Amino acid sequence: MSKPTYGGLDWIKFGAAFMVVANHTGPLLSCSAAADFFVSNLFTCIAVPVFFMTAGFLFFRKLTGDPLTDRNALRGYLLKTLKLYAAAILLYVPLNMYTGYFSDSFTAYSLIKDIVFDGTFYHLWYLPALMLGLVITFVMYRKMSMKAMLASAGLLYIAGLLGDSYYGTIQNGVGIVNVYEGLFHVFDYTRNGLFYAPIYLAIGAWAAKRRPSERTPSVNAALFAVSLGMMFVEGSLLHSYGIPRHDSMYIFALPATYFLLCWSLQWKVRSSKSFREWRVWVYILHPLAIVLVRGAAEATKLERLFIANSLLHFAAVCLASIGMASITVWLLAISRNSERYALFHRA
């Protein structure tokens, strides 16, 4: 039997990285605020769920059921992610200094809170969320049935919804509001590894362990489109009533991401290790690209083109992110080859 390939997953993750860039740049803002709301505030809300769900799918499909082997797999994944997170934290220290991160409000507690939950820069929260969420999901996977795991992760997600897009629905309940206000002293948002990540990782695990769907690609595409449309309706209604405290978590993001995953598994497309690394570094480096594009535009007096024009600004940031990611992947490849060469000649 031929080894399964998952090129489609790499492509949707690559696209999701640019959704994150769109979320942070507002590509249609100078054209239409309403259109930009649907693109930057709603459509991009499936980007991080795509990362979590595909991570769950790819990680849990490799588990054998042997406790020692599975724990080693988890330890290796967490160590790899931790190294990336540590590198990203150090990379953004200069920008943290420039933006005033180390101001009078900076304390040991705020640093620990950011490292564990919120990220030391605005996009880095994903990496600790992935690690914490994976540990929680792994424990549930080992201790519970698949249905119980999904139900437990779902309850965590519901709790997260009430602190995020559905926060306004609990504001008349003094007791529960006090609970959430207490939680917000521990972390800034419920879109974190405790409430947000586990359900997407769990659905990815469930998809990895069940038989392949018999739905055709066109049916999965249609179900994705319908779910996405329902998420647009959901988000529009919530915002029209001023209910969200933050707008990362939606109910219909769950089926939208799942059907996109199912659809992408049916794509006959190629991928590569370098392509996967590109996607990671586009995500990690795009805030630096935003700063560089803005700085270059101001230095060349082209603010009207590359800052005021939000679509050109988005395109320039995407190109800069790709360029920086390509250089990073190239340098990492040279470093790895140098290490192999040194080990070979020492042997």
Secondary structure, 3 states (H helix, E strand, C coil): CCCCCCHHHHHHHHHHHHHHHHHHHCCCCCCCHHHHHHHHHHHHHHHHHHHHHHHHHHHHCCCCCCHHHHHHHHHHHHHHHHHHHHHHHHHCHHHHHHHCCCCCCCCHHHHHHHHHHHCCCCCCCHHHHHHHHHHHHHHHHHHCCHHHHHHHHHHHHHHHHHCCCCHHHHCCCHHHHHHHHHHHHHCCCCCCCCCCHHHHHHHHHHHHHCCCCCCCHHHHHHHHHHHHHHHHHHHHHHHHCCCCCCCCCCCCHHHHHHHHHHHHCCCCCCCCHHHHHHHHHHHHHHHHHHHHHHHHHHHCCCHHHHCCCHHHHHHHHHHHHHHHHHHHHHHHHHHHHHHHHHHHHHC
